[in-house]
């Protein structure tokens, strides 16, 4: 009878915790301490069962308080209660920095879920986020020892924040496991190719052969290639890649367009320079796609300032004032452009 009563209390605590979090959906960061105090009170001094513990751990993960979530995880273990697989994933996902890698390690060592793909994927992904490469590889090897079939998400997690050699190794593992490459895997592989001309040639070859594995290039894979060209200051290849995207009718992303304008700003040396025209084309594209925010207007103004194109600068200011009407920002824009032009 006592167990039944405790079970009802635990469900009530869990329900209360869920209600607190629902009531503060979209909370302001300043509310965090207030919500945390309410959660601590709802925990009834730690007298909870499995439902209550799992609920409060997930709640503190949502509040981006991984240490507090981990404290409740430890209390749960002391009472010989087992966290749900989803709860384990939430804890390790909330530990996103190198200084919090110990949380991922402790949860991994304290949890026995070798048969759950989602748990293993979360562990590998967050070991990578915490820059713990050896632990990520060891977890993958452990996965194979348990005859658990890796997925594309596993390989993607293994490739996150990895060195070029580690990424190539992950690709080979995917091939051995008969896992077809994904757009994300291709993107991560291309981004890892920074540094040498040989790596860039490899990245270009990888991008060109996408169709042979049933994938078509998209704006995310092109974005990674463009970032690679920027990293080695190869602006000719950058421009050619942009033209290639246009010929394939692949719409550029926000990142591609703003990157284009910023690259042009660095290379514009005279009025109506080819880079200035390219920046203007990217800016007009952003306007048509309705994604031109203040960042775009500022970047484009700096392009005109760099090329000493006073006429276009004034036209741009007038257009911004007419379409957006933010006079304060308009003044800031003009000040920034003036400083750039006089430097």
BELPESUL-V362220 format. One line per field, one symbol per residue. phi: phi as a letter, one per 30 degrees, with the letter a starting at -180 (. if undefined). psi: psi as a letter, one per 20 degrees, with the letter a starting at -180 (. if undefined). Layout:
# BELPESUL-V362220
phi->???
psi->???
This chain:
# BELPESUL-V362220
phi->.ddddddddddddddddddddddcdiddeddedddddddddddhiidbcddddddddddddddhbdddededddedddchccddeddeddddddcccedcdddddddddcccbdccddddddddedddddicddddddddddedddhcddcdddddddddhcdeddddddddddddchcddcedddddddddddkcddddddddddddceddciccebddddeddddddddchcdddeddddddedddhcdddedddddeddddddcdbbehdddddddddddddddddibdcedddddddddddddhcdeddddddddddddciddddeddddddddddddd
psi->ghhgghgggghgggggghhghhikpkqqhhighgggghggghilkjmrahggghghghghghjlmhggghghgghghhjlqpqqghggggghhinirhijhhgggggghipmlijoghggggggghhghjkmgghgghhghhghhjkppqrhhggghhipkqrghhghghghggghjkoqqrhhggghgghijqfrhghhgggggghhjghijjqqqahhhhghgghghhhjknhghgghhghggghikopqrgggghggghghhhipiqpkqhhghgghggghghghikjnahggggghghghghjkngghgghggggghghgjnhghgghghgghggghi.
